[in-house]
Each structure stands twice: as C-alpha cells, then as structure tokens.
Amino acid sequence: MNSGWKQDLSMLRSICVYCGSRKGKSDVHEKAMRLLAGEMVARNISLVYGGGKVGLMGVLADEVLRLGGEVTGVIPRHLLDREVGHDGLTRLFVVKDMHERKALMADKADAFIAASGGMGTLDELLEVFTWRMLGLHAKPIGILNIDGLYDGLLGLFDHLSREDFVDASHSGVLYTGKDPGMLIDQLRNAVSFGKGL
C-alpha cells in the first residue's frame, strides 16, 4: 500500500468525491453538487475526483474552480475522451487503468464522499468501504444521500449486518446525510478526533 495512506490525518484538507458522469433525471443532484463545492471551498478543502468534465463530475469541479478552490483529477487514459477529461483543473493525472485511478484518488484524499451517481460511483464507494473494513486505511467515508437516492443501499447495508455478513461495528465508519455542509463537518470531526483511526 502506498505510504501516503499513513499521512497525518489530524486535519481534513482534501475530500475524494465519487459522483456521476451523468447529471441524473432531477436537477436536485446538480444543485447538491454546487452546494457541496461551496461548502468545501468555504472550509478550504480541496477536491479530488475522477477528472471528467461531463455530468455531475464536471458540475462539481467547475464550481469548486469558479469559487477559487483547488481540484485534482485522476482519469485513466481509456476514459480521457469518453468522460471528456477536464483540461482546466489545478492538477490532472492521467493513469493507465481504473485500479491505478482508484488507488491514486484514495491516496490523495483525507476522506471520501459518495455523491449522486451510478455504477461507477457504487463501485468506488464499495471498494473504499471494503478497504476500510480490511484495515487498509482509516479515513472517514460519507454518503451524500440526495433525494433518498441511497436509501435502498443503506437498507441493504443494515440487512447484511443483521444477517451477520457485515460486522455491525463497520457501519459506524459510514457517515450519511442530505446536507453537504453537515456531512463535511461530520467527516472533519471524525478526522480531528481520530474516530477514523
């Protein structure tokens, strides 16, 4: 595992946000991305994300940049054209594949938020959650549950715990909320008080 995973987690300086390369059916998701961007910049927290400029990824990155924040994108070469790699970021890393993308994004972040998205977002969330359960990192994970998008997933997590396929203590590492600012504050408190360690 990259030595960056052992970094000082006494401060929340960057959040890796997983979100869709599409905007979704309702504009509530786009509005939530703009709010999330504003809350991050207000707290001097930089964005780490998938490097695209389409869908919610593009909305979030553009808004953070517009507000004067820093944005680091990580995109695999094979998706550079498909997800239309963002060429106006603070930093853009072009990597060889999805495995390298996810590892580098995780390495550069102090915490994670899964915002609105599809299968790619779910894949990233579940992988970083699994890594946490296996002790590969100690960073807090949040789910921004806009318009009940993740109600079913959260219910599944509870069901898996009740059926003893997931240790109940692991559910305590997930922070959920509908308000971007409050969710960021939960993650920041977890970092500050070592709850993620």
Phi and psi in degrees as a GROMACS rama.xvg file:
@    title "Ramachandran Plot"
@    xaxis  label "Phi"
@    yaxis  label "Psi"
@TYPE xy
-61.0548  139.467  ASN-2
-64.1789  -18.9908  SER-3
-61.6845  -20.3311  GLY-4
-70.3764  -14.5772  TRP-5
-96.4887  14.7994  LYS-6
-64.0027  164.863  GLN-7
-66.4328  117.938  ASP-8
-105.126  28.2015  LEU-9
-77.4097  -13.2853  SER-10
-135.861  147.842  MET-11
-96.1631  103.294  LEU-12
-106.21  -23.9904  ARG-13
-148.076  145.039  SER-14
-125.478  131.196  ILE-15
-86.2574  119.764  CYS-16
-108.956  123.304  VAL-17
-96.403  126.78  TYR-18
-157.065  174.16  CYS-19
-76.2862  151.059  GLY-20
-87.0293  3.91364  SER-21
-122.35  162.192  ARG-22
-91.1863  -13.8307  LYS-23
84.0462  172.393  GLY-24
-75.0438  -38.5737  LYS-25
-102.838  143.836  SER-26
-75.6506  -2.40688  ASP-27
-63.6112  -29.526  VAL-28
-72.3189  -40.5521  HIS-29
-64.9128  -41.9476  GLU-30
-61.241  -40.1527  LYS-31
-63.9947  -36.2842  ALA-32
-64.9359  -40.1254  MET-33
-65.4294  -40.6681  ARG-34
-64.5082  -42.9541  LEU-35
-60.3281  -44.0309  LEU-36
-58.6023  -46.0699  ALA-37
-62.6608  -41.2268  GLY-38
-67.5952  -37.2894  GLU-39
-66.5455  -47.4487  MET-40
-64.8357  -39.1823  VAL-41
-60.4778  -27.9339  ALA-42
-100.216  8.57401  ARG-43
58.2967  42.1042  ASN-44
-108.17  126.148  ILE-45
-83.8761  157.52  SER-46
-99.8729  134.094  LEU-47
-117.272  130.562  VAL-48
-156.334  -173.869  TYR-49
-76.1143  0.119013  GLY-50
85.297  0.570144  GLY-51
-87.9793  162.516  GLY-52
-117.401  16.1825  LYS-53
-109.874  163.29  VAL-54
60.7266  -153.829  GLY-55
-66.7164  -28.7157  LEU-56
-58.605  -46.2373  MET-57
-66.6036  -41.1849  GLY-58
-58.9518  -48.2933  VAL-59
-63.559  -49.3124  LEU-60
-62.8288  -45.0398  ALA-61
-60.6926  -40.203  ASP-62
-70.6857  -41.0056  GLU-63
-60.5201  -44.2821  VAL-64
-64.7168  -43.1036  LEU-65
-59.4389  -34.547  ARG-66
-85.6597  0.542215  LEU-67
93.3564  12.6051  GLY-68
-86.9896  173.913  GLY-69
-101.14  140.916  GLU-70
-133.585  126.058  VAL-71
-111.741  123.197  THR-72
-108.966  147.098  GLY-73
-133.507  117.812  VAL-74
-137.818  137.139  ILE-75
-72.2881  149.254  PRO-76
-55.7366  -39.2425  ARG-77
-69.7513  -14.7531  HIS-78
-104.611  -1.51682  LEU-79
-56.9937  -42.696  LEU-80
-83.4531  -41.3599  ASP-81
-63.0796  -44.9249  ARG-82
-93.2029  6.7757  GLU-83
50.4896  79.8206  VAL-84
-51.2147  134.192  GLY-85
-75.4745  123.786  HIS-86
-100.545  8.46091  ASP-87
-114.825  19.0144  GLY-88
-80.4503  164.313  LEU-89
-61.5945  -44.8088  THR-90
-145.297  139.756  ARG-91
-132.071  121.285  LEU-92
-102.934  125.139  PHE-93
-101.658  118.82  VAL-94
-115.186  172.508  VAL-95
-79.4189  -31.8667  LYS-96
-156.913  179.193  ASP-97
-66.0209  -34.7748  MET-98
-62.262  -45.3393  HIS-99
-66.2387  -37.2116  GLU-100
-58.8681  -52.4924  ARG-101
-65.0302  -38.9057  LYS-102
-66.1128  -41.8611  ALA-103
-69.8152  -40.9448  LEU-104
-59.248  -44.8439  MET-105
-65.2459  -38.2794  ALA-106
-65.0403  -34.1977  ASP-107
-88.6581  -0.945977  LYS-108
-112.206  151.665  ALA-109
-95.1543  -15.8071  ASP-110
-160.278  171.524  ALA-111
-131.821  145.517  PHE-112
-132.993  126.944  ILE-113
-94.518  112.751  ALA-114
-99.3779  -167.944  ALA-115
-62.2279  134.502  SER-116
-179.024  -173.406  GLY-117
-111.278  -138.874  GLY-118
-64.0294  -37.7306  MET-119
-63.2302  -41.2651  GLY-120
-64.3311  -43.6895  THR-121
-61.8008  -43.6631  LEU-122
-57.9262  -46.754  ASP-123
-65.7708  -43.3519  GLU-124
-61.4193  -49.5543  LEU-125
-65.3239  -35.9034  LEU-126
-67.5368  -46.7891  GLU-127
-68.8115  -30.248  VAL-128
-67.6747  -42.9579  PHE-129
-63.1075  -43.5163  THR-130
-57.2535  -40.195  TRP-131
-64.0657  -45.3718  ARG-132
-62.9847  -30.8427  MET-133
-85.2064  -2.13937  LEU-134
80.0991  18.8281  GLY-135
-81.0218  -16.5422  LEU-136
-154.455  168.901  HIS-137
-129.693  30.7551  ALA-138
-92.2022  141.495  LYS-139
-70.964  150.501  PRO-140
-125.291  131.408  ILE-141
-120.087  151.263  GLY-142
-120.25  117.6  ILE-143
-87.9664  100.44  LEU-144
-93.3761  79.9117  ASN-145
-82.0383  128.297  ILE-146
57.1066  31.0975  ASP-147
70.1458  18.0327  GLY-148
-55.6262  -37.8407  LEU-149
-103.075  14.3119  TYR-150
-57.2455  -43.6152  ASP-151
-64.4174  -41.8136  GLY-152
-64.4616  -43.7738  LEU-153
-64.1051  -36.7622  LEU-154
-63.5689  -39.198  GLY-155
-63.5947  -43.3998  LEU-156
-57.2218  -44.584  PHE-157
-62.6453  -41.979  ASP-158
-63.1812  -44.4275  HIS-159
-61.4426  -36.5419  LEU-160
-67.8743  -44.7383  SER-161
-62.5012  -33.0959  ARG-162
-85.2132  4.15807  GLU-163
64.5065  32.0574  ASP-164
-95.2985  -16.1876  PHE-165
-132.359  130.265  VAL-166
-62.4772  129.691  ASP-167
-57.0852  -29.7907  ALA-168
-66.2107  -24.095  SER-169
-70.6084  -25.7988  HIS-170
-65.3325  -21.4373  SER-171
-71.401  -9.48651  GLY-172
-91.1223  -4.98534  VAL-173
-100.285  127.652  LEU-174
-108.234  132.584  TYR-175
-126.338  151.831  THR-176
-177.2  165.006  GLY-177
-101.307  -17.0635  LYS-178
-102.108  118.043  ASP-179
-56.8975  -43.3483  PRO-180
-64.2011  -43.7892  GLY-181
-66.3113  -37.4262  MET-182
-65.6786  -43.6867  LEU-183
-59.8098  -41.6373  ILE-184
-64.2363  -35.8512  ASP-185
-62.4927  -44.0232  GLN-186
-65.7958  -41.8491  LEU-187
-63.8653  -40.4941  ARG-188
-65.3602  -38.0139  ASN-189
-63.5523  -39.5363  ALA-190
-69.4306  -47.3764  VAL-191
-62.5493  -37.8275  SER-192
-98.9538  9.21443  PHE-193
71.1872  19.2605  GLY-194
-68.2482  -21.6496  LYS-195
-86.3955  -4.50224  GLY-196
